[in-house]
Amino acid sequence: MKFIFIVYNISIEEEVQALLKAQGVKSYTQWPRLLGVGEMAGARLDNGVWPGANSAIVAVVPDDQAAPLMKAVRALRAGEGRHEGIEAFQLNVEETTLTP
């Protein structure tokens, strides 16, 4: 299994939700509002000086679902995400209490 962590500008929430649905991701956890500074996107601190915020989603998916999901995130990043910001990280899941 793979742990996919996606961080993105809240302005592309609908696109990310559509991507998850299209990729068959049925279970995930979301942090709806995150603040931070990115190397390319700059600061999103949700204030007058640094407006905007991010959101994050984590999904644990089967190995065969991970590559297509990452590819879809890359495609979104190459399009709308290029201006708004989206990044994904894939890690191996060593152990889980999830039932198969």
C-alpha positions in Angstrom: 0.0 0.0 0.0 1.0 3.6 -0.6 0.5 6.8 1.4 -0.3 9.7 -0.9 -0.1 13.1 0.7 -1.4 16.0 -1.5 -1.1 19.7 -0.6 -2.8 22.2 -2.8 -4.1 25.8 -2.9 -7.7 25.9 -1.7 -8.7 27.6 -4.9 -8.5 24.3 -6.8 -10.5 22.3 -4.3 -13.1 21.2 -6.9 -10.4 20.1 -9.3 -8.7 18.0 -6.6 -12.0 16.4 -5.5 -12.8 15.6 -9.2 -9.3 14.0 -9.6 -9.8 11.8 -6.5 -13.2 10.7 -7.8 -11.9 10.0 -11.3 -9.0 7.9 -9.8 -11.4 5.9 -7.6 -10.1 7.2 -4.3 -13.0 6.5 -1.9 -11.4 7.0 1.4 -9.2 9.9 2.5 -8.5 12.4 5.3 -8.5 16.1 4.6 -7.1 19.1 6.5 -9.2 21.9 5.0 -7.0 24.9 5.9 -3.3 24.9 6.2 -0.8 27.8 6.3 2.8 27.7 5.2 5.5 28.8 2.8 6.4 26.9 -0.3 9.6 27.3 -2.4 7.7 28.0 -5.6 4.3 29.2 -4.4 5.6 31.5 -1.7 3.8 32.3 1.6 0.1 31.4 2.1 -0.5 32.7 5.6 -4.2 33.7 5.2 -3.6 37.3 6.2 -3.5 40.7 4.5 0.2 40.5 3.7 0.3 36.9 2.6 -3.2 35.9 1.5 -4.5 32.5 0.7 -4.3 29.1 2.3 -3.7 25.5 1.4 -5.6 22.2 2.0 -4.2 18.7 2.3 -5.5 15.3 1.7 -3.9 11.9 2.6 -5.1 8.7 1.1 -3.8 5.2 1.6 -4.2 3.3 -1.7 -3.2 -0.1 -3.1 0.1 -0.1 -4.9 -1.5 -0.4 -8.4 -3.6 2.7 -7.8 -0.7 4.9 -6.6 1.1 5.5 -10.0 -2.1 6.5 -11.9 -3.0 8.8 -9.0 0.4 10.5 -8.9 0.3 10.8 -12.7 -3.1 12.6 -12.4 -1.7 15.0 -9.8 1.2 15.7 -12.1 -1.2 16.5 -15.0 -3.2 18.8 -12.8 0.1 20.5 -11.6 1.1 21.0 -15.2 -2.2 22.7 -16.0 -4.2 24.7 -13.4 -1.9 23.7 -10.6 1.0 25.4 -12.2 -0.4 28.8 -11.1 -2.3 27.8 -8.0 0.0 25.2 -6.6 -0.3 21.4 -5.9 2.3 18.9 -4.7 2.0 15.2 -3.9 4.3 12.9 -2.0 4.2 9.1 -2.1 5.5 6.9 0.7 5.4 3.2 1.4 3.0 2.0 4.1 4.9 -0.4 6.4 2.0 -1.5 8.5 -1.7 -0.6 8.9 -4.8 -1.6 10.9 -6.9 -1.3 7.7 -8.7 -4.5 6.7 -7.9 -5.8 3.2 
